[in-house]
Amino acid sequence: MGVRTHLIALLFLTGTSVSHALPILQHASPGSGGTVHRAPSRIVLSFSQALVPSATDAVVRDASGGIVSLGKPRVISKAGEMEVPVKPLPPGKYRVEWYATSTDKRHTQGSYNFVVSTGDGIQGRRRIRR
């Protein structure tokens, strides 16, 4: 047998396949590092793998670390989408922290920031009136 045949046999015997990949965050709304001019009512995270709802979680925090998400997030599709409802968000910087478990029991976690702006570029700063 050639080297190629041995390599294919080794991959087959070890069970290496795409189905054993980590659930990777592929898309988020609002997006990572993005600025939105209208506060979202929910954050939607889309992963590369189907998720286990009971072993997947997310929280959204404001700039001071306070939790602004409402209750437990829910997995909304078999394709790996998670929805995180949030309180009404005033202008400012927010952090989404997530932990995902795929149906093949692989775990991954991460976080990202986004900004809610007033539309005039101000991010939660108060204007001083004179």
C-alpha positions as CSV (number, residue, x, y, z in Angstrom):
1,M,0.0,0.0,0.0
2,G,1.1,3.5,-0.7
3,V,1.5,6.4,1.7
4,R,-1.8,7.9,0.5
5,T,-3.7,4.7,1.2
6,H,-2.1,4.5,4.7
7,L,-3.1,8.1,5.4
8,I,-6.7,7.6,4.3
9,A,-6.9,4.4,6.5
10,L,-5.5,6.2,9.5
11,L,-8.0,9.1,9.1
12,F,-10.8,6.5,8.8
13,L,-9.7,4.6,11.9
14,T,-9.2,7.6,14.1
15,G,-12.6,8.9,13.2
16,T,-11.4,12.3,12.0
17,S,-14.1,14.1,10.1
18,V,-15.8,17.5,9.7
19,S,-18.5,16.4,12.1
20,H,-16.0,16.6,15.0
21,A,-15.2,20.2,14.5
22,L,-15.7,22.9,17.1
23,P,-18.8,25.0,16.9
24,I,-17.4,28.2,15.4
25,L,-19.2,31.5,15.5
26,Q,-19.8,32.3,11.8
27,H,-22.1,35.3,12.0
28,A,-23.5,37.7,14.7
29,S,-26.1,40.4,14.7
30,P,-25.1,43.0,15.7
31,G,-21.6,42.1,14.4
32,S,-18.3,41.9,16.1
33,G,-16.8,45.4,16.4
34,G,-19.8,46.9,14.7
35,T,-21.8,50.1,15.5
36,V,-25.6,50.1,15.2
37,H,-27.7,53.3,15.2
38,R,-30.8,51.5,16.6
39,A,-30.5,49.3,19.6
40,P,-31.4,45.7,18.9
41,S,-34.0,43.8,20.9
42,R,-32.0,40.6,20.6
43,I,-28.6,39.4,19.6
44,V,-28.4,36.5,17.1
45,L,-25.4,34.2,17.0
46,S,-24.9,31.7,14.2
47,F,-22.6,28.8,14.6
48,S,-21.0,26.2,12.3
49,Q,-22.5,23.3,14.2
50,A,-25.9,22.3,15.6
51,L,-26.0,23.2,19.3
52,V,-27.1,21.5,22.5
53,P,-29.6,24.0,24.1
54,S,-29.0,22.9,27.7
55,A,-25.2,23.2,27.3
56,T,-25.1,26.5,25.4
57,D,-25.3,30.0,27.0
58,A,-24.7,33.6,26.3
59,V,-24.8,36.9,28.2
60,V,-24.7,40.5,27.1
61,R,-23.0,43.1,29.4
62,D,-22.9,46.9,29.3
63,A,-19.6,48.9,29.7
64,S,-19.7,48.6,33.5
65,G,-20.2,44.8,33.4
66,G,-23.9,44.8,34.2
67,I,-26.0,42.2,32.6
68,V,-28.4,43.5,30.0
69,S,-29.6,40.2,28.5
70,L,-33.0,39.0,29.5
71,G,-33.2,35.4,30.8
72,K,-31.6,32.4,29.2
73,P,-30.8,32.5,25.5
74,R,-32.5,30.0,23.3
75,V,-31.3,27.9,20.4
76,I,-33.7,28.8,17.6
77,S,-32.7,26.4,14.8
78,K,-31.2,23.0,14.3
79,A,-28.6,24.8,12.1
80,G,-26.8,26.3,15.2
81,E,-28.5,29.7,15.8
82,M,-28.9,31.2,19.2
83,E,-31.0,34.2,20.2
84,V,-30.3,36.3,23.2
85,P,-33.0,38.8,24.2
86,V,-31.8,42.1,25.7
87,K,-33.3,45.0,27.7
88,P,-33.7,48.3,25.9
89,L,-30.1,49.4,25.2
90,P,-29.1,53.0,25.6
91,P,-26.2,54.3,23.5
92,G,-22.9,52.8,24.7
93,K,-20.5,49.8,24.4
94,Y,-21.7,46.2,24.9
95,R,-20.0,42.9,25.2
96,V,-21.5,39.5,24.1
97,E,-20.0,36.5,25.9
98,W,-21.0,33.1,24.7
99,Y,-20.3,29.4,25.4
100,A,-21.4,26.8,22.8
101,T,-21.6,23.1,22.9
102,S,-22.2,21.2,19.6
103,T,-24.2,18.0,19.4
104,D,-21.0,16.0,19.3
105,K,-20.1,17.5,22.7
106,R,-17.4,19.8,21.6
107,H,-17.2,23.1,23.4
108,T,-16.0,26.6,22.5
109,Q,-16.4,30.0,23.9
110,G,-15.7,33.6,23.0
111,S,-16.8,37.2,23.2
112,Y,-17.0,40.3,21.1
113,N,-18.0,44.0,21.5
114,F,-20.4,46.2,19.6
115,V,-21.6,49.8,20.1
116,V,-25.0,51.4,20.1
117,S,-24.7,54.9,18.8
118,T,-27.1,57.8,18.8
119,G,-26.7,58.3,15.1
120,D,-24.5,61.4,15.7
121,G,-21.4,59.4,16.7
122,I,-22.0,59.8,20.4
123,Q,-21.7,56.5,22.3
124,G,-23.4,57.1,25.6
125,R,-21.7,60.4,26.4
126,R,-23.9,63.2,27.8
127,R,-24.0,66.5,26.1
128,I,-23.2,69.5,28.3
129,R,-25.8,72.2,27.9
130,R,-24.7,75.7,28.7
